[in-house]
Amino acid sequence: MVDPVLITVVAAVIGAGLNTLRGYLHSEDETYSARKLAGALIISTFAAIAVSQAIAVESVGIVGLALVGLTTGFAADFAVSKAKKE
């Protein structure tokens, strides 16, 4: 069996990557920033570790953990991106 924390963290990193890709695709005059991607991956990894340690993983399946991770990573990066703009 794969470690539930690992599944959640990997899914969160993918979610954060998807948010940075979304931001890149919606910007017209900016180039894709590897610095922003690295920041997103750091933020999403810590958020995923926190969430995966806080939820009861016994009752959540692998697909559920992946979905929790994806939404956690995307939401964490989205929130930080919005906070930086203001």
C-alpha positions in Angstrom: 0.0 0.0 0.0 1.2 3.5 -0.9 1.7 5.9 2.0 -1.4 8.2 2.2 0.8 11.3 3.0 2.8 10.7 -0.1 -0.3 10.4 -2.3 -1.7 13.7 -0.9 1.6 15.6 -1.2 2.2 14.4 -4.8 -1.4 15.4 -5.7 -1.0 18.8 -4.1 2.2 19.5 -6.0 0.4 18.6 -9.2 -2.5 20.9 -8.2 -0.2 23.8 -7.5 1.5 23.2 -10.8 -1.8 23.3 -12.6 -2.6 26.6 -10.9 0.7 28.2 -12.1 0.0 26.8 -15.6 -3.5 28.4 -15.4 -1.9 31.7 -14.5 0.6 31.5 -17.3 -2.1 30.7 -19.9 -4.2 33.6 -18.8 -1.4 36.2 -18.9 -0.6 38.0 -22.1 2.6 39.8 -21.6 4.5 37.7 -19.0 6.9 34.8 -19.5 6.5 31.6 -17.5 8.4 32.1 -14.2 10.3 29.1 -12.8 10.6 31.1 -9.6 6.8 31.2 -9.3 6.6 27.5 -10.0 9.2 26.7 -7.3 7.3 28.9 -4.8 4.1 27.2 -5.6 5.6 23.7 -5.1 7.0 24.7 -1.7 3.7 26.2 -0.5 1.6 23.2 -1.8 3.9 20.7 -0.2 3.7 22.2 3.2 -0.1 22.6 2.8 -0.5 19.0 1.7 1.6 17.7 4.6 -0.6 19.7 7.1 -3.8 18.5 5.5 -2.8 14.9 5.2 -1.7 14.8 8.9 -5.0 16.4 10.0 -7.5 14.2 8.1 -8.5 10.7 9.1 -6.8 8.7 6.3 -8.3 5.3 7.3 -11.7 6.2 6.0 -10.5 8.0 2.8 -9.6 5.9 -0.3 -6.7 6.6 -2.6 -8.9 8.5 -5.1 -10.2 10.6 -2.3 -6.7 11.4 -1.0 -5.7 12.4 -4.6 -8.6 14.7 -4.9 -8.0 16.3 -1.5 -4.3 16.8 -2.5 -5.2 18.3 -5.8 -7.7 20.8 -4.3 -5.3 21.6 -1.5 -2.4 22.4 -3.8 -4.5 24.4 -6.2 -6.2 26.3 -3.5 -3.1 27.1 -1.5 -1.3 28.4 -4.5 -4.3 30.3 -5.7 -4.7 32.0 -2.3 -1.0 33.0 -2.1 -1.1 34.3 -5.7 -4.1 36.5 -4.9 -2.5 37.7 -1.7 0.7 38.7 -3.5 -1.2 40.8 -6.0 -2.9 43.0 -3.4 
